[in-house]
Amino acid sequence: MGEALWRSRLRWRWRGATLWPAFVAAVVVDALVLHALPIAYDEGPDLFPALLLAGFLNLIVVAAGAPLAGRWWRRRRPALPRVVADDRAGTALLAAMAALVAVLGIVHRPAVIAARADAVAEAQAARTFFLHQAPPEFAANVDHMDTWKQAAGLYRTCTPGPDPGRAFCVIVTTDQSPPGVTRDPDQRPNATVAGPDNPGRR
């Protein structure tokens, strides 16, 4: 009797051992999806921040969602041990979270594509202006343009010169075709004005 009971419990333990392997897999998959298919903004986070975000989201699912869903599952199947019910419910919620992240990324994809096309149009307009209007010492560095996206359709792009503290900058608006380009009298580089770690800089 004791050996049969021990074997029965061991079988249940194995059946209820999918949650944490699923958690690790979900964190990796969600991080890759967040990086490739951002659910907000124009670009997805780098892989390490994406891993941190995915880990945080899935930890909430496991800590808060799994016990509640497991309780609901046991009401439908009273003979199911609690540890197995929590495990299965948590695994199902992790899969649902992964599907939700993927769907949100797909839904947001057109906005990302439009933002990238907008950035390309802005860069082309700024480059043309620099080549034709900037002094030679700045036009020579047009391949090192630095852009700060201040708002939707509003950019500040600079090309560096011999003095690292001075740049030739323009304000570009892409809410018209072709984009509007205006010389910015402020010669401070974007790294000084916006800050070196501003997420809108590229």
Secondary structure, DSSP 8 states (H G I E B T S, - for coil): -HHHHHHHHHHHHHHT--HHHHHHHHHHHHHHHHHHS-SSSSS---HHHHHHHHHHHHHHIIIIIHHHHHHHHHHH-TTS-HHHHHHHHHHHHHHHHHHHHHHHHHHHHHHHHHHHHHHHHHHHHHHHHHHHHS-HHHHTTGGG-EEEEEETTEEEEEEE-SSTT-EEEEEEE-SSSS-EEEEES----HHHHT-TT-TTB-
